[in-house]
């Protein structure tokens, strides 16, 4: 399973019917609590930490998957 697939699965598990598709704008699709819930679940799952500056470049779940992939590569 790819990082992208895992991110999408985490979103579906954590947010249920509120989970956005991978190209939806997260700011439009999720409220602040849902975004926090998703961030914490992804950080826990992948054992990474998002940086504050990531918020500017992360607009969609595809962007989240890209950042996760970068963080995993940095940790290797």
C-alpha positions, 0 to 999 in steps of 0.5 A, a space after each residue: 500500500 502506498 503512502 497516498 493510499 494509507 493517507 486516504 485510508 486514515 482520512 476515511 477511518 478518522 473522518 468517516 463520511 466527512 473524509 474529503 477525496 484526495 483532490 478536495 481543498 482541505 480548508 474547504 472540506 474540513 473544520 479545524 477540529 477535523 483537520 487536527 484529528 486527521 493530522 494527529 492520526 497521520 503523525 501517529 501512524 507514520 511516526 512523523 511530525 508535521 512542521 508549521 510551514 507545511 500548512 502553507 503547502 498542504 492543500 489536499 490529501 495528495 499534498 499530505 501524502 507528498 509531505 509524509 513521503 518527504 518526512 519519511 525520506 528525511 528520517 531514513 
